[in-house]
Amino acid sequence: MEKVLPKGITGFWRIGISPPPQIEKKEIERIASEFKKLNLYRRITLLEPKVDSNYYVISLFSDIEKHHIGINSCYPYYCGIKKVDFPFNEFYDLPKHIIQVINKYFEYLYVDFLNEKIKKEYLVLLDKSEIQQIEYWETETIGNIIFNNYD
């Protein structure tokens, strides 16, 4: 992903402005079903974006590990979410076998990129309403813009 964030990445827009694109739930369900076919995880859950988040979460549980995959609801980007500490997330790098499944559909964002501090030049394409949310929540990293818990 380029460091210039695309308009609508936060999921916010103003009335009278075209809304950002949306990733359809069926695309996320298709990924979850691929994990079910692998038989590596005893439980797989899917959480949809809510009023206070702009991303889906696929959670994978086995007897020895668990993984939470965040997928942006507007653009085809995903990451590993270690912890949600409202309003910010803590990210981690997913294992290769998970990345191999999802990379067929979406672009993986590594922790180094997600934890990078925001610079003004990264935000030039964002709408005024998005900038207002970033400033209000005092967001400091790229990852917490792309996978946000703004309400």
Helices and strands as residue ranges (DSSP letters): H 25-38, E 43-47, E 55-61, E 66-72, E 77-85, E 88-92, H 96-102, E 107-108, H 111-114, G 120-123, H 128-136, H 143-146
